[in-house]
Amino acid sequence: MTPVMITTMVLCFALTVSVAVSIGLASILGIQVANANMLIAVKEMFTSINKFPLAAIPFFILAGNLMETGGISRRLVEFAKSIVGGVQGGLPMTCVLTCMIFAAVSGSSVATTFAIGAILIPALIKHGYPTSYAAALQATSAELGVIIPPSIPMILYGVSAEVSIGELFIAGFGPGLLISAALMLFVWAYCKYKGWGKNDGDGRMPFGKATLQAGWALFMPVIILGGIYGGVFTPTEASAVAVFYALVVGVVIYREIKVKDLFAILRKSAISSAVIMFIIANAGLFAFLITRAGVPDAIGRWLEAVLQSPTLFLLGVNAALFIIGMFIETSAAIIVLAPILAPVAMHFGVDPVHFGLIMVVNLALGMITPPFGVNLFAACTVARISLDRIVKHLLPFVGVILVCLMVVTYVPWISLALRDLVYAK
């Protein structure tokens, strides 16, 4: 059964069949080869999505779309620009900082790309930055959307590996801040080297005015994250609070969302949510079948025999995840691989929360690496350029993230220090 499933899935990938359909078709053929009851497919697909934490996904996607339409994104951009926009290269730094703030609510890198990119990519081009650089910067910065909590991939890892989502969220701050700081330092130095961005401070609001204007927007992550860690509501309930807050701010306070806009926002959010849920359902069936076939145990024993130290194990896993992330969507990769790799990581003494951050940061790289980087497609759509034009400026950003990934991998306290402080017994 397993060889048929793997062969079918790889063949479908080679024929550019969508990830969800490839995984689902491979699973169905595996059931047929095993002469099992086809009702297994229906049952396991339903079971895969019938989990309370997954309810957060459509809510966070809807919250991100409401923020984009309701003027929250634009105000966050002005606030970030008032902080870092006055230096040479301040506009690219503004892009990174805004994505970091927006990530504290959206949970989705694609939503971050569209919401922030629609504002900052034209602004970067207007200030003389190459279009390809602007698109590459936005795609990379939006990766923070899945690293800084709340994060949809962290929710999926928590469900798949049976790890506390709250602990994953709090652990995400360290890697998120590290990557944000590294990207901001890099773009500042690169702009100095290239001579770009000498007039980035033009039109910058005073800090006080920008803060006052963005006050309601800035209060949103305080409510969401404060409520989670204060024990007021769960991460799933926080997603519903995010939607309510974004709706009230966009409709009542900023008055930029009209009643006629709500259908388009809901339709866009429903489509995005359905795509993710379809992937989760098919990946859940696939994971169930390969687990029943003993594949995770076999892989675990093989890894223990070949990679006989935690250092080598983490290096091998990172190399494999980097390649896998280029071809498989992040959500599907986490759902399939987390139940396989997390127990092996624990055998080597790696904290499951730390390992979850390694997986999320690594697979987030897949969002900005060809051929299937979803952030790249989103950024190219906003910038109206082809994918091949973005690669030249993308490679240095990938290098920066890779360095940060190695630091996160081999310096566990970056992920675990805050977790241990908050959840100290």
Secondary structure, DSSP 8 states (H G I E B T S, - for coil): -HHHHHHHHHHHHHTT--HHHHHHHHHHHHHHHTT--THHHHHHHHHHH--GGGGHHHHHHHHHHHHHHTTHHHHHHHHHHHHHTTSTTHHHHHHHHHHHHHHHHH--HHHHHHHHHHHHHHHHHHTT--HHHHHHHHHHHGGGGGTSSS-HHHHHHHHHHT--HHHHHHHTHHHHHHHHHHHHHHHHHHHHHHT--TTTTTT---HHHHHHHTHHHHHHHHHHHHHHHTTSS-HHHHHHHHHHHHHHIIIIIS----HHHHHHHHHHHHHHHHHHHHHHHHHHHHHHHHHHTTHHHHHHHHHHHH--SHHHHHHHHHHHHHHHHHHS-HHHHHHHHHHHHHHHHHHTT--HHHHHHHHHHHHHHGGGSSSS-HHHHHHHHHHT--GGGTHHHHHHHHHHHHHHHHHHHH-THHHHHHHHHHT--
